[in-house]
Amino acid sequence: MSAYTATVTVRLKRGVLDPEAETTKRALERLGFELEALRSTDRFEVDLDAADADAAAERAEEMAERLLANPTIHDYDVDVAARE
C-alpha cells in the first residue's frame, strides 16, 4: 500500500443557482474587478492508502458519488497525488 492524497473539487452544475458566488461576484464588481462569471467550489483533500493511484482515485470517486457531491446538481473532479 502507498500513501496518496485525493483532491475532490465539487461545484454546482452550470445553470444551478449559486447565491454565494453571485453575492461575491457583485462585491468584486463593486471593488472595480471586471469578470464574466464566478462559481463557488468545495474542495476536499482526502489522505488514504491504496494499492496504486488508480485504486485511490476509484475510492475518491465513490466518496464523491455517495456523499461529497449530489450528482443531480453537482459536477466534481478527482485528482490523486502520491504523498511523500
C-alpha positions as CSV (number, residue, x, y, z in Angstrom):
1,M,0.0,0.0,0.0
2,S,1.1,3.5,-0.8
3,A,0.0,6.9,0.6
4,Y,-2.0,9.2,-1.6
5,T,-3.9,12.5,-1.3
6,A,-7.1,12.6,-3.4
7,T,-8.4,16.1,-4.0
8,V,-12.1,16.2,-4.8
9,T,-13.4,19.5,-6.2
10,V,-17.2,19.9,-6.1
11,R,-19.0,22.6,-8.0
12,L,-22.6,23.4,-8.9
13,K,-23.5,22.5,-12.5
14,R,-23.9,25.3,-14.9
15,G,-27.4,26.7,-14.7
16,V,-27.9,25.8,-11.0
17,L,-28.4,28.9,-8.8
18,D,-25.2,29.8,-6.9
19,P,-26.2,32.6,-4.5
20,E,-22.8,32.6,-2.7
21,A,-20.9,33.1,-6.0
22,E,-23.4,35.7,-7.2
23,T,-23.0,37.8,-4.0
24,T,-19.2,37.5,-4.2
25,K,-19.3,38.5,-7.9
26,R,-21.3,41.6,-7.2
27,A,-18.9,42.6,-4.4
28,L,-15.9,42.1,-6.7
29,E,-17.5,44.2,-9.3
30,R,-18.2,47.0,-6.8
31,L,-14.4,46.9,-6.0
32,G,-13.7,47.5,-9.6
33,F,-12.9,44.0,-10.8
34,E,-14.4,43.0,-14.2
35,L,-15.4,39.4,-14.5
36,E,-17.7,37.4,-16.7
37,A,-18.8,34.7,-14.2
38,L,-17.9,33.3,-10.8
39,R,-18.6,29.9,-9.4
40,S,-18.0,28.7,-5.8
41,T,-16.5,25.3,-5.2
42,D,-15.9,23.0,-2.3
43,R,-12.5,21.2,-2.2
44,F,-11.9,18.1,-0.1
45,E,-8.4,16.6,0.4
46,V,-8.5,13.0,1.5
47,D,-5.4,11.2,2.7
48,L,-5.6,7.5,2.1
49,D,-3.6,4.4,1.5
50,A,-4.2,2.4,-1.7
51,A,-2.5,-0.2,-3.9
52,D,-2.0,2.4,-6.6
53,A,-3.1,5.8,-7.9
54,D,-6.0,4.2,-9.8
55,A,-7.3,2.5,-6.7
56,A,-7.0,5.7,-4.7
57,A,-8.9,7.6,-7.5
58,E,-11.6,4.9,-7.6
59,R,-12.2,5.2,-3.8
60,A,-12.3,9.0,-4.0
61,E,-14.8,8.8,-6.9
62,E,-17.0,6.6,-4.7
63,M,-16.8,9.1,-1.8
64,A,-17.8,11.9,-4.2
65,E,-20.7,9.9,-5.6
66,R,-22.0,8.7,-2.3
67,L,-21.5,11.8,-0.1
68,L,-19.4,14.7,-1.2
69,A,-21.4,15.6,-4.3
70,N,-25.1,15.4,-5.3
71,P,-24.9,14.2,-8.9
72,T,-28.2,16.0,-9.7
73,I,-26.8,19.4,-9.1
74,H,-23.0,19.0,-8.8
75,D,-20.1,18.2,-11.1
76,Y,-16.8,17.1,-9.5
77,D,-13.2,16.3,-10.4
78,V,-10.8,14.0,-8.6
79,D,-7.1,14.4,-8.7
80,V,-4.7,12.0,-7.0
81,A,-1.1,12.6,-6.0
82,A,1.4,10.4,-4.1
83,R,2.1,11.6,-0.6
84,E,5.7,11.8,0.4
